[in-house]
Amino acid sequence: MSAQTAFLLFLSVVVMVVLVTRIRPASKGGDPQITAAVSTAISREFPFSNVQVDVKTFDGVVILGGYTRELEQAKRVVEIAYTIDGVKSVDNRMMIRSGQ
């Protein structure tokens, strides 16, 4: 491969990267901020209850794991997640755990 060909290949890759970054919409706050906001809101709603929720966010999709003692609590956690700016959808993987 000649130096000229390598340079043209490099230049085309740089141009593609610049175009893709400009076309892709900017996210509001980003996934770490969404995760923190959802976790904080859940903690405020259930400060002393038996709700254990693990929150992860990927490209605006919030994934909820963990458990609650009641179905209504799990539904409320999902509702809380949807109130946070930047959340596109919620994947509820929480379980209902009864007993101790």
Beta strands, then each sheet from edge to edge (+ up, - down):
strand 1: 52-58
strand 2: 61-68
strand 3: 89-92
strand 4: 95-96
sheet 1: 1+ 2- 3-
sheet 2: 1+ 2- 4-
end
